[in-house]
Amino acid sequence: MAVERKLMRSSNKILAGVCGGIAEYFEVDPTLIRAIYAILAIFTTGFPGLLLYLILMLIMPAAPTAHNVEDVKFEDATKKEDK
């Protein structure tokens, strides 16, 4: 049975996690993806690469982590028993 993979921004990030998310999706080293992206951005005079990164940053969902506020469970201070 194949594991369902989703393209998401990674917590392994330098800016917004786009390159890290792409690397996790294709199961390669994030440094390799970042280097390829940097080389392509330089050879395309930067603007198309920057525009693509910004678009991906907006449309790629963030990967769920335990650090998200929705996942943190807070105790109600009024329910604690004083001894």
C-alpha positions as a LaTeX table, in Angstrom:
\begin{tabular}{lrrr}
\hline
Residue & $x$ (\AA) & $y$ (\AA) & $z$ (\AA) \\
\hline
Met1 & 0.00 & 0.00 & 0.00 \\
Ala2 & 1.44 & 3.36 & $-0.99$ \\
Val3 & 1.87 & 6.05 & 1.60 \\
Glu4 & $-0.03$ & 9.23 & 0.78 \\
Arg5 & 2.35 & 12.17 & 0.53 \\
Lys6 & 1.36 & 15.81 & 0.54 \\
Leu7 & 3.44 & 18.76 & $-0.55$ \\
Met8 & 3.68 & 21.02 & 2.50 \\
Arg9 & 6.02 & 23.68 & 3.80 \\
Ser10 & 8.55 & 22.15 & 6.14 \\
Ser11 & 9.59 & 22.97 & 9.67 \\
Asn12 & 13.14 & 22.52 & 8.30 \\
Lys13 & 13.18 & 26.04 & 6.96 \\
Ile14 & 15.43 & 28.98 & 6.27 \\
Leu15 & 12.79 & 31.40 & 4.95 \\
Ala16 & 9.33 & 29.87 & 4.71 \\
Gly17 & 10.03 & 26.14 & 4.38 \\
Val18 & 9.22 & 25.86 & 0.66 \\
Cys19 & 12.51 & 24.24 & $-0.40$ \\
Gly20 & 12.51 & 22.05 & 2.70 \\
Gly21 & 8.97 & 20.90 & 1.91 \\
Ile22 & 9.88 & 20.07 & $-1.67$ \\
Ala23 & 12.92 & 18.13 & $-0.42$ \\
Glu24 & 10.79 & 16.15 & 2.06 \\
Tyr25 & 8.26 & 15.37 & $-0.66$ \\
Phe26 & 10.91 & 13.98 & $-3.01$ \\
Glu27 & 12.92 & 12.49 & $-0.09$ \\
Val28 & 16.17 & 14.30 & $-0.89$ \\
Asp29 & 18.50 & 16.54 & 1.08 \\
Pro30 & 17.05 & 20.07 & 1.57 \\
Thr31 & 20.48 & 21.58 & 0.89 \\
Leu32 & 20.42 & 20.09 & $-2.61$ \\
Ile33 & 17.02 & 21.63 & $-3.37$ \\
Arg34 & 18.14 & 24.99 & $-1.96$ \\
Ala35 & 21.31 & 24.93 & $-4.08$ \\
Ile36 & 19.37 & 24.06 & $-7.24$ \\
Tyr37 & 16.86 & 26.82 & $-6.48$ \\
Ala38 & 19.64 & 29.38 & $-5.88$ \\
Ile39 & 21.39 & 28.47 & $-9.15$ \\
Leu40 & 18.15 & 28.66 & $-11.12$ \\
Ala41 & 17.23 & 31.99 & $-9.49$ \\
Ile42 & 20.61 & 33.46 & $-10.41$ \\
Phe43 & 20.42 & 32.29 & $-14.03$ \\
Thr44 & 16.87 & 33.61 & $-14.45$ \\
Thr45 & 17.93 & 37.02 & $-13.08$ \\
Gly46 & 16.24 & 36.39 & $-9.76$ \\
Phe47 & 12.76 & 37.75 & $-10.35$ \\
Pro48 & 11.00 & 34.62 & $-11.71$ \\
Gly49 & 12.56 & 32.53 & $-8.96$ \\
Leu50 & 11.50 & 34.99 & $-6.28$ \\
Leu51 & 7.99 & 35.19 & $-7.71$ \\
Leu52 & 7.71 & 31.39 & $-7.81$ \\
Tyr53 & 8.92 & 31.13 & $-4.21$ \\
Leu54 & 6.35 & 33.69 & $-3.02$ \\
Ile55 & 3.54 & 31.90 & $-4.86$ \\
Leu56 & 4.54 & 28.54 & $-3.39$ \\
Met57 & 4.83 & 30.11 & 0.06 \\
Leu58 & 1.22 & 31.28 & $-0.21$ \\
Ile59 & $-0.35$ & 28.13 & $-1.65$ \\
Met60 & 1.60 & 25.39 & 0.18 \\
Pro61 & 0.09 & 24.56 & 3.58 \\
Ala62 & 2.37 & 24.41 & 6.59 \\
Ala63 & 3.20 & 20.95 & 7.88 \\
Pro64 & 1.48 & 20.15 & 11.17 \\
Thr65 & 3.79 & 20.30 & 14.17 \\
Ala66 & 3.38 & 19.96 & 17.91 \\
His67 & 4.34 & 23.62 & 18.18 \\
Asn68 & 1.13 & 24.83 & 16.52 \\
Val69 & $-1.08$ & 26.67 & 18.99 \\
Glu70 & $-4.08$ & 24.47 & 18.14 \\
Asp71 & $-2.19$ & 21.37 & 19.28 \\
Val72 & $-1.13$ & 22.74 & 22.66 \\
Lys73 & $-3.40$ & 21.82 & 25.54 \\
Phe74 & $-3.62$ & 24.39 & 28.30 \\
Glu75 & $-4.77$ & 23.56 & 31.78 \\
Asp76 & $-7.48$ & 25.70 & 33.25 \\
Ala77 & $-5.96$ & 27.38 & 36.32 \\
Thr78 & $-9.37$ & 27.67 & 37.99 \\
Lys79 & $-9.85$ & 23.88 & 38.00 \\
Lys80 & $-6.68$ & 23.15 & 39.98 \\
Glu81 & $-7.27$ & 22.04 & 43.50 \\
Asp82 & $-5.45$ & 23.97 & 46.22 \\
Lys83 & $-4.08$ & 21.77 & 48.97 \\
\hline
\end{tabular}
